[in-house]
Amino acid sequence: MDDPIKKPFPHNILRTDSMTWNYRVIKKHSKLLNENNECIVDEDYYYMAEVYYDKNKKPISQSDAVEITGSSKEDVIEILKTMLEDATTKEILEELGND
C-alpha cells in the first residue's frame, strides 16, 4: 500500500524520507469576549494548511492558511486537485500549537 503522506507534488517541491508534508484541513476554535467578559463568538472555523511530519509521521508543524499560486492556470488547477484529494482523504487536524 502506498504511503498516504508521500506522493508526487505538482510544483516540483521534494518530499523526502526525513520530512514529508501534505495539505490538511485544519480546525481552529475561536472565542471572543467583549469588554464585559461576555462571550460574543464561540465557534470553530476551518482552513487549508501545509502540515509537516517527522520520520515517524507525526505532525510537527504547519503553515498558515495557504495561498494558491502557480506559474500557469494548469499549475493552479493541479495544486487545487492535490488539495482536494488531501482534504477528502485525510482527517481534519486540530490546529498545531494550540495546547
N, C-alpha and C positions, 0 to 999 in steps of 0.2 A: 504494500500500500504506500502511496506517495505521502511524503511529509506534508501536512496541511499548512505549515508555515512557509516552507520554501517553495517557490515556484518562479517561473520566468516573469520578469518585470518589463513592462513595455518601454520604459525610457532609460534602459541601459545602466541602472544602478545595481551593483553587485550585492547579492545576498550571500554571505559567506557562512561557513560552518561555525565560526566563532560568534557571529552576531547575525541574527535573522530578524526580519520585520515583516509586517503586513499592515493593511488597513483594518481598523476595528471601529465599530460604533461604540462610542464612549457615553456613559451615563453620568451626569453630574447633578447633584442635588443643590438647589438654590433656596436660601432662606433669607428674607429681608425683613428687618424690623423698622418700624417708624420711630419717631422721637419719643413716643410713649411706651416704647418697648413692646408694641403690639405687632404681631406677625402680619405683614401685608402680602408677602409672597412666600410660598412654601411648596415648591414643585420641582420635578425632575425635568431636565432637558437633555438632548442627545446631540452629538456631533461626531464627525468622522475625523480620526487621527491616525497617524502612523505610530504603531506600537513596536518597540524593540524588545528582543528576547535574549536572555543569556544562553549558554550552551545547554542548559537543562530545560530550555523552552519556557522559562518563567519570565513574564513581562517585567522589564526593569526600567523602562522609561517610555514616554510618549511625547508626541509633538503637540503643539496647539492645533486647533481646528485647521485642516488642510485646505489650501487653495489648489485649484486645478489649473495647471499651466502646461503648455507644451509648445513645440516648435511648429505644429500644424494642427489643423482640425482633427486629423486622424490620430495624432498623439493624444489629444484631449479625450477623444472617444475611447481609445484603448485604456487610458487611465480610469475613465468612468466605468468601463466594463470590469476592470480589476477591482475597483472599489465596490461595485455592486456584487460581484462574486464573493469578496471578503465579507461584506455586510450581511449577505444572506446565508453564508455557510459557517459563520463563527458566532459564538455567543456574545452578547453585549458585555462590555467590560466596564466595571466601575472606574471612575477617573483615578489614575495612579497618584499617589502622594496626598491623598485626602484622608489619612488615618485619623 
